[in-house]
Amino acid sequence: MVRKRFPDAQTGFQLENFLKKIGLGKEDHYFWKQVGKALLCTYAIMGAVWVYNETSPLGWWTLKPRPKEERELAHLYERREFPYPGDEEAMQEFVAKGGMIGTTIGPKGMIETDKDAYNYQKEMQNKKLEQEAQKLWLRMRNEVIGELQEKGFDVE
């Protein structure tokens, strides 16, 4: 009498069926190849646009719109190339241009304007004087309006 044996489990066949069900079968190879190519091209284009956006020859041109206030202040935040410290000529030229004022990401500062400290102080005093004159004028005007209204005049 011959012994009965259990058949071997068909693991390879079952695994192949499972892979077919989830889209990883042999006939799906072309599809995944196309998906890979599409992803590669997409990321290559996005990378090129990102690099161009960072090193754009158009200055502050970027792919996202900037508000008006930011565009007006853009010149304060331009990137600067620092010279090698051992290069004396480049360092002197850099300092002469006012390159040490501010940082590469911060504003250059008010010192780079063509006004000297005395003129700047005078201008600030004039602004302060104008503000004080405006306050005094408004206070006097309000007092006069108040007095006229107390006397019964109609003042708008």
Wavefront OBJ file of the C-alpha trace (Angstrom):
o trace
v 0.000 0.000 0.000
v 1.361 3.393 -1.034
v 1.378 6.240 1.431
v -0.525 9.360 0.532
v 1.437 12.569 0.633
v 0.064 16.053 0.976
v 0.735 18.213 -2.052
v 3.331 20.958 -1.721
v 1.937 24.378 -0.985
v 1.924 26.534 -4.067
v 3.520 29.584 -2.499
v 4.912 31.019 -5.701
v 1.585 30.812 -7.483
v -0.290 32.401 -4.579
v 2.257 35.208 -4.284
v 1.971 35.825 -8.020
v -1.811 36.063 -7.729
v -1.483 38.505 -4.851
v 0.970 40.694 -6.769
v -1.368 40.628 -9.778
v -4.254 41.804 -7.599
v -2.326 44.791 -6.263
v -0.990 45.778 -9.702
v 2.546 44.413 -9.512
v 2.241 41.504 -11.931
v 4.433 40.785 -14.960
v 1.989 42.429 -17.354
v 2.026 45.649 -15.266
v 5.748 46.204 -15.897
v 5.178 48.619 -18.818
v 2.736 50.724 -16.775
v 5.153 51.171 -13.870
v 7.975 51.935 -16.298
v 5.890 54.768 -17.756
v 4.977 56.046 -14.279
v 8.672 56.070 -13.345
v 9.576 58.039 -16.455
v 6.802 60.541 -15.788
v 7.955 61.052 -12.192
v 11.553 61.453 -13.272
v 10.656 64.092 -15.873
v 8.348 65.921 -13.465
v 10.954 66.124 -10.723
v 13.649 67.162 -13.207
v 11.483 70.060 -14.447
v 10.556 71.084 -10.894
v 14.227 71.000 -9.874
v 15.245 73.146 -12.845
v 12.525 75.694 -12.071
v 13.570 75.759 -8.404
v 17.233 76.349 -9.293
v 16.270 79.042 -11.801
v 14.070 80.682 -9.195
v 16.947 80.759 -6.695
v 19.597 81.990 -9.140
v 17.431 83.994 -11.480
v 19.217 86.511 -13.710
v 16.065 88.614 -13.552
v 16.853 89.711 -9.994
v 13.867 89.532 -7.695
v 11.649 87.713 -10.238
v 10.052 84.696 -8.623
v 7.178 82.396 -9.418
v 4.995 83.677 -6.584
v 3.614 87.215 -6.597
v 4.979 89.580 -3.977
v 3.045 92.384 -2.274
v 3.821 95.993 -3.196
v 5.490 96.739 0.151
v 7.883 93.813 -0.278
v 8.770 94.894 -3.829
v 9.547 98.413 -2.627
v 11.888 97.110 0.083
v 13.549 94.472 -2.104
v 16.687 96.539 -2.672
v 17.401 96.453 1.070
v 17.620 92.653 1.099
v 19.696 91.901 -1.983
v 22.246 89.127 -1.754
v 25.898 90.079 -1.602
v 29.009 88.241 -2.544
v 31.654 88.496 0.151
v 35.285 88.559 -0.994
v 37.878 86.123 0.255
v 39.484 87.678 3.376
v 43.025 87.197 2.041
v 42.344 89.238 -1.118
v 43.316 92.782 -0.078
v 42.090 94.584 -3.210
v 38.705 92.893 -3.139
v 38.300 93.592 0.587
v 39.144 97.297 0.146
v 36.706 97.567 -2.755
v 34.046 95.752 -0.729
v 34.451 98.065 2.267
v 34.518 101.135 -0.005
v 31.147 100.124 -1.441
v 29.737 99.927 2.088
v 29.593 96.157 2.016
v 30.100 95.677 5.722
v 26.912 97.569 6.621
v 24.119 95.123 7.470
v 24.243 91.455 6.556
v 23.508 89.345 3.502
v 19.879 88.929 4.560
v 19.333 92.055 6.611
v 18.926 95.634 5.481
v 21.985 97.606 4.487
v 21.121 100.367 6.930
v 20.551 104.088 6.640
v 24.256 104.971 6.514
v 24.536 103.982 2.850
v 22.324 106.866 1.760
v 24.048 109.919 0.329
v 23.178 112.063 3.368
v 25.706 112.575 6.099
v 24.825 112.379 9.805
v 24.346 116.145 10.221
v 21.848 116.429 7.345
v 20.023 113.343 8.538
v 19.704 114.796 12.049
v 18.428 118.077 10.608
v 15.849 116.232 8.533
v 14.645 114.306 11.608
v 14.316 117.565 13.576
v 12.279 119.096 10.736
v 9.961 116.087 10.712
v 9.524 116.328 14.476
v 8.810 120.058 14.232
v 6.171 119.461 11.545
v 4.485 116.811 13.679
v 4.395 119.087 16.717
v 3.015 121.972 14.601
v 0.308 119.669 13.236
v -0.670 118.572 16.772
v -0.788 122.177 18.000
v -2.888 123.255 15.004
v -5.403 120.436 15.574
v -5.658 121.265 19.297
v -6.243 124.979 18.604
v -8.795 124.158 15.904
v -10.706 121.839 18.229
v -10.733 124.515 20.971
v -12.142 127.139 18.581
v -14.796 124.709 17.312
v -15.733 123.876 20.911
v -16.087 127.571 21.874
v -18.201 128.334 18.790
v -20.479 125.394 19.534
v -20.905 126.612 23.144
v -22.025 130.014 21.822
v -24.636 128.288 19.648
v -23.022 128.417 16.223
v -23.431 125.371 13.995
v -19.940 124.212 13.027
v -19.422 121.082 10.984
l 1 2 3 4 5 6 7 8 9 10 11 12 13 14 15 16 17 18 19 20 21 22 23 24 25 26 27 28 29 30 31 32 33 34 35 36 37 38 39 40 41 42 43 44 45 46 47 48 49 50 51 52 53 54 55 56 57 58 59 60 61 62 63 64 65 66 67 68 69 70 71 72 73 74 75 76 77 78 79 80 81 82 83 84 85 86 87 88 89 90 91 92 93 94 95 96 97 98 99 100 101 102 103 104 105 106 107 108 109 110 111 112 113 114 115 116 117 118 119 120 121 122 123 124 125 126 127 128 129 130 131 132 133 134 135 136 137 138 139 140 141 142 143 144 145 146 147 148 149 150 151 152 153 154 155 156
